[in-house]
């Protein structure tokens, strides 16, 4: 380094160079900073370069990779489901990046591009939050890193192969980048949609790639390798204890956003969009932007969180909507419309004070109905589905609080058998789990179901089956 650069290096707080492998040295432009008194640097790297330059200090990596033998563990185990969700998000973002790339080249996107983008999902804006990493192979604060500033004010750091970016916060984002790269490499080289990772669509697994689609995937792969970047805040010279503390602080001092607010802001998930565009805008449901709905002065609304949970069962037979794809939602929309029209027909549903007028205003009951709808539709048992609809529309299913069936488990066995002959065979054996489904308040005349919805709604679905003479799920058909 020349004298001018050495003087600038001292001004930046670095002492100079030590133990460098000049053959692998690379220059990186940085934004030099202080984070609560600790020296950091901000790097902007292409996605693929960040993956190659970084590592994760979890037990599996330290054990499997010889080059990292002896490195201290400072990360939790990877969650594959979380990684897959992030990979799908990144793929969606790459389509947005490719559309921008096309516009800059004055190249109109093809109809195939729009079809593929619709299949992965469209939302108003996408961004991958900055990752946080640490360079262990330097002195605290990066005192021995080689840094320079040119006459134009550009600050650069010179890193070698030993300066691994150990990920402190963002290991799932890093692994998601790998999944996306593997997917795009597989598609563009083998011309087949890989079964793993399943990033594109449920219907495309293992199928061949059409030429028009291949052209889009080739462009997408190029965008991913060339113009798509990630931001990395790099801490310098932290030990494992400091890394663990930083990880804890980054993940525990942020306030969790209420589900209602998060779902209200989200414009990406197709089930969430269905709720907003069809149910809310269509006047089918009145949604409350809070996570709990009080019984007194109930205005007939359902919380957005509960609406999402019910539709997760209805569309996916799952307890969350993370895996919803535009294609799957589109294929089930007509049945979902029928379901909510049926719910709307239940006496007192959606009215002011509905919670005290009908148990159907309690989300666990809607989950039970959604479960039945999904089961019959998935099994192709359209007759049972129609019988369910007819039974509710004709009032054969009593959703009032006074219906004794909700108090089944509050009765002695002889009283149960007398009041509900044959119902026992419809219900799961009492040794299999929780049977405290709720309680009856005789003063108010209301039955309130418990909070353990995942235990309760399958039982309620069985009670509805028995009441309407629908197939017993515990009996195998010959």
Secondary structure, DSSP 4 states (H G I P E B T S, - for coil): --HHHHHHHHHHT-----S--GGG-EEEEEEEEEETTEEEEEEEEEHHHHHHHEE--SHHHHHH-GGGTTPPP-SPPP-HHHHHHHHHHHHHHHHHHHHHHHHHTT-PPPHHHHHHHHHH---S---PPPEEEEE-SS-GGGTT-EEEE-TT--EEEEE-TT--EEEEE-HHHHHHHHHHHHHHHHHHHH-B--SSS--S-TT-TTPBPPHHHHHHHHHHHHHHHHT-EEEEEEEES--HHHHHHHHHHHHHSSPPPPHHHHHHH----HHHHHIIIIIITTTS--EESSS---STT--S-EEHHHHHHHHHHHHHSSSSSTT--HHHHHHHHHHHHHHHHHHHTSTTTTSTTGGGT-GGGSHHHHHHHHHHHHHHHHHT-HHHHHHHHHHHHTT-S--STT-GGGGGGGS-HHHHHHHSTTHHHHSPPGGGS----EEEETTTTEEEE-S-HHHHHHHHHHHHHHHHTPPPTTS---
